Amino acid sequence: MTKASVLNRKLVHRHLDAGIPASRVPLSGAAGGEYAGDLHILDFTVEVKARANGEGFKQLEVWLGDHDMLFLRRDCQRPLVLLPWQMYLKLMHAYQRTTGDAQSL
């Protein structure tokens, strides 16, 4: 089992423990070409990235600080949003309530 598949399984279990339907996309990285991301969470396709030394993440964590969200925008691009886990869970539960999506998978 690769480190990526272990992380993906842990993320699926964290979601399931929180009452949010989630599943892995087996061999997503090995499929080559177009594939549907690493995870499916509710109606969303999710890509997962991890770095052992935090390379590329440390500055984001500094900018986020104690805030609920961090918006990032590169010139002329759509914004990206970084959320702490608890804020993310609140939004996922709110999404579930508004869509009635208890078992979308």
N, C-alpha and C positions, 0 to 999 in steps of 0.2 A: 504494500500500500504506500503510495507516495505521500509526501508532506501535504501536497495540495488536496488530495482526496481526504486525508485526515481532517484538515481544516474545514473542508466543505461539509463533511459529516457532522462535525461539531456545530457548525452554524445551523444546519438543518435541525439538529436536536435542540439547540437554544430556541429556535423559532417554535418548534413543536411544544417544548416545555412552556412557552409563553402563550400557547393556544393559537398560533399562527401557522396555517398550512404551508409546508415547504417540502421540497424534494430536490435531490441531486440530479444532474444530467450526467449519467455515466459516460466516461471517456470523452467528455466535451472537448478537452484540449487535444486529445489524440485524433479527433475526427478530421482535423484539417479543414481548410477552406471555411465555409460558412457553418457555424454551429450555434446552438441556442444558449450560449452562456454556461455558467457553472451550476447555477441553482435556479429553481422556479419558486417564487414566494408570492402567494396569492396570484394575482394576474401579471406579475412582473418577472422578467428575465434578468438575472443578476450575474455580474462578473465579480470574481473574488480575487483580490491581490493581497499578498502578504510578503513582508520582508523581515528577515531575522534581526537585522540591525536597525530597522526603522528607517532605512534610507528613503528619502522622499516624503516621509510621513511626519518627521519631527517638526518641521516648520509649520505644517498644517495644524498640529496639536498646539503649538505656541499661539498661532493666530486664533484658534478656536477658544482657548483659555477656558473660562467658566461660562461661556455663552451657550445658548440653546442650539444655535446653528451658525455655520460659517458659509457665506456665499462667496464663490470664487468666479471671476470672469476674466478670461483672456481677451485681448482686444478683438472686437468684432465677432465674438463667439457667444454661444448661449451660456448662461451661468451654470455652475455646478454647485451642489449643496453638500456640505459635510455635517453630519449629525452625530451626537453622542448616542450610544446604544439606547438609553432610556427614552430619549426624545423620539428616536426612530420607532421604538415599540409603541409609544403613544400614537404616532401617526398611523402605523399599521393597524392598530386596534380601531382607530377612528375610521379608517378606510373600510375595514371589515364591517363595521356597524352601518356605514352609509350604503355599501353595496350589497349587504346581506350575504357576503361571500364567506361563509363559514367553512366550506369544503370545496374550494375551487379546483383542487387538484385531483 
